[in-house]
């Protein structure tokens, strides 16, 4: 029921949902076009294909991260306390909240897939299904991490501030806008510790596998030392980043007064 409630709120807020798509669209069609001429060794439109995976993650990041704020506001206005008074486990309420946020984030990211053919992404049903599945997994991981942060930062305005501070470096260090191979050595560790890095890389490599002439300079796989982790390994890591923070947040939430 918590999951259904969040989806009903999302469906009724169509204008807000459409406005939230403006940032990834600007990211793709303005930033992508503007910076394409600055990237050496890339053909026309290659950089837009490169940032497409980053735009997908950006489209899902906002709704996923907002779940923590929604949870705190529900607690503050008393709605969550009313649900906690019912004969239901607290962990179930948290799981419903996370699944609702992950579903909305996946929908937002999937909507952006419609713009893929405009920049040269093949309109392949198998590719679209694979990207949507990866978005769902990444969205659940981002939602679980956001909710875990909310169990520590209990004030909604403070949570919003913490979120705004975290989102920018996570986005910049994910490889969404430029290849991570161009980073200095002192930034490699935080980039590899960034969960978004593996979501962006998995999506990008999935897209590149369907491109006949993907630029090797831009679409170079993620490198861990001398090892290129397979996409399956990145999926497994994203699954762990969803399950572990969710279990951690559920344990803290079950002890919340």
N, C-alpha and C positions, 0 to 999 in steps of 0.2 A: 504493500500500500504506500509506503514511503517512496518507492521507485515510481509508482504510478502518479503520485502527487507531484513529484518534480517534473515528470513529463507533461502533465496537464498545465503546470505553470509555464513550462517552456513553449507549449503549443499556443497558449494565450498571449505570449509575449513575442509575437512574430516580428514586430518592428525592432525590438531589441536584438533579436536573433539575426536579423538582416544587417543591422548596424555593426554587430560584432564581426561580420564577415568582411567589413571594409578594410581592416588592418591587413589580413593575409592577402586580400586582393591588391592592395597598394604595394605590399611586400613583393608580390609576384609581377605585377604589370608596370609598376613605376620604378621601384628599386632594381628589379631584374633587368629592365630595359636600360635604365640609367647607368648601371655598373657594367653592362655587357661589353661596352667599348673599352673598359679599363682592364679587362681580363685578357692577358696575352695568350695567344695560341688557341683561341676559341672561335668557332664559327658563329654565324648569325643564329641567335636564339638559343645557343648552347647554354649560356649562363642562366636563362630563364628555366631551362630544364633542370639545371643544377639546383636552383633555389626552390624548385617545386616541392621537394620533400620537406624543406624547412618551412615553407608556407603551410603545408598540411599539418605539421606539428604545431605551428603557431595558431592555426585555426582551432585546434583541439585544446591548446594549453589554457586559454582564457576560461572556458567553461569548466574544465577539470579543476583548475586552481580555485575557482569561485565556490566550490562545494564546501571548503573549509569555512569560508565566511558565512555561507548560508547556514551551516550547522551552528555556528556561534550566535548568529542572529536569532535562529529558532530557539536557542537556549535562553537568550536574553529576554525575548518577548513572552516566554512561557509556553510556547507551543510544544517544544521538545519535552518540557517537564510534564505536560499533560500526557504525552505518549509514553513517557517513562513510568507513569502511574498505572499503565495498563498491564495486563498479563502477558508481557512479551519480553524477551531477552534484549538487553541493551545492545549486544553485539548484532542482533538482527536489524535493529534500527540503523546502526552505523553501516552495515552492509548494504541496506536498501538505499541509504544516502549516497554511498560510493557508487553503487551500480547505476543510480539515476544520473549522477554527474558524469560517469564514464559513457553512458548511453548518449547523453546530450552532446558531450565532446566528440564522440564518434560521428554523430549526425552532422555536426558542424564541419568536421574535417572531410566527411564524405561528400558534403555539398560542394566543397572546393574541387573535388575530383571532376566535376562537370566542366571546369575550366581547363583541364588537362589537354584535350584535343586542340585548344586554341593556341597552345605553345608547342605542339608536336608530340604530346604523350599519346601513344596508341590507344584507341578506343576499344581495347581488348577486354571482354568480360572477365576473363581469368585474371588479368592484371588488376582490374578494378576490385575484384573480390579479394585478391591477395593484399592490396593496399588497404582496403577497408578492414580486413582482419587484423593487420598490423596496427592500424590506427586504434582499433578497439583495445588491443593489448596495451599499447602505449598510453591511451587515455585512462585505463584503469590504474596503471602504474602512477601516472601523474596525479590522479584523484586521490589515491591512497597516500601518497607523499604529502599532498596538501592537507588532507584530514589529519595526518600524523602531526604536522606542524601546528594545526589548530588545537590539538590536545595540549600543547605546551603554551601557545600564545592564546590565552583565553579571551582577550579583549578584541572585539571586531575591528576597530580602527587600527590597533597595533598589528593585527594580522594583515590588514590591507597594506600597511607600511612595510612589514616584513616581506610580503609577497612582491611588492613593487621593487624592493631592493634585490630580491633573489631572481626574478624573472629575467631581467636584462642580462646579467652575466651568464645565466644558464643558456639563454638563447644565443648569445654571442660565442660562447665556448662549445656549442653543439655542432659546429660545422654547417649551420644552416645558411650562412651567407658567404663563407669562403672556405677553401680546403684547410683542414687542420694541419696538413703538412707544412703550411706556411707559418705556423706559430713558432715562437721562440721556445727553447727547451724548458724554460721555467713555467710556461703555461701548459705544457703537455700533460702534467699530472692532473691539474684541475679539469682539463678538458676530458681526460679519460675517466675521471671520477664523476662526470656529469651524466645522469641517466638519459638526458635528451640526445646525447651524442650517439647512442646506440639505436635509438628510435629513428633519428634522421638518417644514419648510415644504412640501416636495414631498408628503409623506404627508398632511399636513393639507389641502392644496388638492385632493388627489385625493379625500379623503373629502367635503370641502365641495362638490365638483362633483356629488355624488350626493344632497346634502341640499336639499330644496326651500326650506327657510327657515333657512339658515345665517346666524348672526348676523354682520352686516358688521363689528361692532366687534371680535369675537374672531377671525374668519376672514379678516382683512385680509391680502393677500399680502405677502410680504417686499418691502421697498423698498430699492433701492440708489440713493441720491440721489433722482432723480425717476423711476426705471425699476423696473418690476416684472418681474423675470426670469421667463420662461416655465418651466414644469415641465421641458421638454426641456433647457433650459440648466442647470437644477439637476442633472438626471440626468447630463449631460455632465461637470459639475464633480465629481460623486461618482465617476464613472468615472476621471477623472484622479487623484482623491485615492486611488483604489485602485491604479492602474497605477504612478504615479510613486513612492510610498513602497515598493511591492512591488519595483520594479526597484532602488531605492536600497538596500533591505534585502538583496536578493539579491547585490548587488555587495559589500556589506560582509561578508555571510555567507560568500561565496566566498573571502574573504581571511582568514577567522577560523582561528586555529590550533586 
